[in-house]
């Protein structure tokens, strides 16, 4: 069952020219292949006919009209803080000094940043998240807010393979694990959506044609993002990418740019990463300053919801802090969090690492910072599952409380501490299900 969750659906999603899997007994849940990729011939054939989706929109936001996310890779906060090119960019931006990744390794962070949860993912394997799980795209689409991803060295728009190497140097890999929306079947199974996942060349085409979308996620290749190189390399790339755009009024005016890292490098330490807000939408009074508010990758979704007054996904986005200057401009409150208690360095049990755990339903009663409820389309799909889930959780908690009352104080303390340790990395309803399992 675990094998089918992670890999079975993928066998039908790509071309027939995939690395095939041998038969596996139900007792052996370990995949016997590590990559899923079409042949080069199949890729070239698909690239010859692939046409990127090209559309834009002009939906006014409360604070910004365009939100651009650029992610780099695997760097500790202090290493990024000391890098000269990133320091240069910080002079014209607002440095977020308590911005946290969600977990380790890379892929669950990318997944969480667009879907509000990582669903137990604890590796960089080939995953497909079922189509009944929504993303930020579902929220944007309700108001006709255009969106796209730009993935460096992606062979063609909508490519779903595990990775792809530059065919001249055989380096500079594009990797699926750094492409958040392609991991969601709600995107892949919709032709008009999947074609919005484009190559970097399309970014410059859209820029020059003045048809950039209003929300975009930009991922450099494995060389430029620092994964296969150094913080100096990715910092230099980031400066060379952003600095020319600062002088392009079409791109820069009323645009908010978030430049950050997916996770830190040193396992076992607080998963705090360097993050910078910049762009024409950032008030001049904040440039060169710092903001010590607690944020996470979920704040990316929450801020977009606040800016365009969108509903929420009922997951980590609903309770995340909105970027403070956006919250201040829109009259929203910010939660004070003791960051010394935050670690976020290990994935909690969930659907993709424990085949007995279902995908947790979103909290259909959640209300986000701007007072909006869960997207009705999400509620209609998940309301029954959420009702059953909360009833089961309540019953499990009552049983655990009754059992705990008959134990010694010392034993009770140990049990509670163990449950808390398991719960710490989780978020939203995933946290609830972890707590229930831990206490049973």
HUMOVEN-V964937 format. One record per run of one state. SS is the DSSP state (~ for helix, > for strand, _ for the rest). FROM is the first residue (numbers start at 1). TO is the last residue. If there is no record, write none. Layout:
# HUMOVEN-V964937
ss: [SS,SS]
from: [FROM,FROM]
to: [TO,TO]
This chain:
# HUMOVEN-V964937
ss: [_,~,_,~,_,~,_,>,_,~,_,~,_,>,_,~,_,>,_,~,_,>,_,>,_,>,~,_,~,>,~,_,~,_,>,~,_,>,_,~,_,~,_,>,_,>,_,~,_,>,_,>,_,~,_,>,_,~,_,~,_,~,_,>,_,~,_,~,_,~,_]
from: [1,2,9,10,14,40,50,66,73,77,82,84,91,94,101,106,116,129,130,136,142,147,152,163,165,174,176,179,181,184,185,189,191,195,197,200,209,215,220,231,246,249,253,255,262,272,279,284,287,289,292,295,297,298,309,312,313,316,320,324,331,339,342,374,375,376,406,409,424,428,440]
to: [1,8,9,13,39,49,65,72,76,81,83,90,93,100,105,115,128,129,135,141,146,151,162,164,173,175,178,180,183,184,188,190,194,196,199,208,214,219,230,245,248,252,254,261,271,278,283,286,288,291,294,296,297,308,311,312,315,319,323,330,338,341,373,374,375,405,408,423,427,439,440]
